[in-house]
Amino acid sequence: MADRAALMIAIETYFEAGPPRQYATSDCAELQRALLRLDFNPEKCLLIAGTRATKAALESLLRRLPKLIGKVDSLLVMLVTRGFAVRGSNYLVCADTLLADPTATAILLPDFLDALRKTKVPQTTLLLDVDPLPPGEGLITGVTAGWIPQGVENCLNEETSVVSLLAAAPDEPSFDSGTLRHGIWRHHLLEMFCGAVRAGVGRDGTLTAQALQAHLADAVPRTLRRTHETEAEQQPRRYGSEQRDVVVADLTKVLEPNRDLLDPTRMKRVVFRTESLVRMKDLSGYRKTQCLPDRANEWARKYVARIAAADIKADVDSVFDRIREQFGYKRKDLDVSVERDGFGYIRSPDFEYTVSLRVNPEEPSEAYWRREVGRLSGPEFIRSEGFQAVFGTVFDRLVFEFSQPVDVAEFVDLIEEAPPEGIKVSVASDAQSAEITLRGFLGKIHLDAEGVTIQGQAGNSATLLDQFLSFLGKFTGLGEPKELPHSLE
């Protein structure tokens, strides 16, 4: 069993340097409680906050840190504070940082990293939530209310012994949410350490810095968009050796057995989909003098993409007009593209629509139209009048693709041990796939190692989602997720 240490530093209030960092202390305390439920050493899981976060106290702590934690396998450090820059150097604000003498009463970022390096811990992860000092707070001439991005990036990338995750890009603010009562980045960080999110967690329960960053980079911008009426951005960043990943924690103790089999939060991609066959002769780019494909190869794929270009553009243009009419998006809110390889898409703040053609392998003179809507912001958006007006009658299946393969046999055994009311399951003899039926639902639910497909009749996309969530709630007791995972493609 690994010996893991942690250090949480919450500098929430300042004698005079700036306004408080809301929820900093409570978030760090909650992280400490979460780590103590895992495999972190209770005697080496330290929380520093309040008046103990002065420059002298922090420098003393950092100097003594190698002795305090001893020889451990990994070290997790979280720091919440503000930042500023003077003559190209980036500083961390302490509780007692003075506006009249900022450089002498704050800690240089390189010095902080150097102290972590001196612990000589094999795997060190730094979680850094640094918000700029607000401008106009009385800073003296020559002091920048915020970090110099290039200096931060160079400093963090050069310190290869530490993998650093930042709450935001060095020149962006880090937002708090009164609704969540957390910093937004810290809220999603806590989700992972409490076991509420399983996407990216290894089969052995380990959480790596890379997987943690992937979750934060996906979740933070979406939550910011929903909780703040602002065009400002907050994009989490990762620094350190790109070739090196570290294990941040072992979440086995908070991941309940079998619960992750069909948890939407562990799925990498959720899309509504419909497919239909078309003869290549019916595509607008077809000419009678052309030879049709006789096999589904690369030449056939390029041929279909070429003769279907106008059809794909027409489809994208039609959907674009309906989206603008129903949702009222501004032009800059929509990213539209029609690619040359038989693919087109429309990206909006709440979803992504894609359309493509691929050769029918069983009859190469035909092609499949595939239309999808993914990167969905949440179940309530799917039930909205606008979504139903644009897409409600289009799709006949809902597809969940797993980030990691599922053991179908284990899933079937779990259901058969205590069958939920209204659910019937049949399984293939090799246990590689299963069909699930729900009482009152005429469609089918197909499960294999790679994902779940809920197939019904085109007419109401929300019904497909409701049926699956009903099944999910009966099986796992998780209820309805507040948001759906975005596509990772």
RAPE-V161531 format. One line per field, one symbol per residue. ss: DSSP state (2 for helix, 1 for strand, 0 for the rest). Layout:
ss=???
//
This chain:
ss=000111111100000000000002222222222222000111111111122220222222222222222000011111111111110011110000002220222011222222222000001111111111000000000011000022222222220001111100000000011000011222222222200000000000011122222222222222222220000000001110000000111102220000000002221111111111111222000000000000000222222222202222222222222222222000222011111000111110000111111110000001111111110000222200222222200000111111000002222222222000001111100000111111000001111100111110000022222222222222220000000000000
//
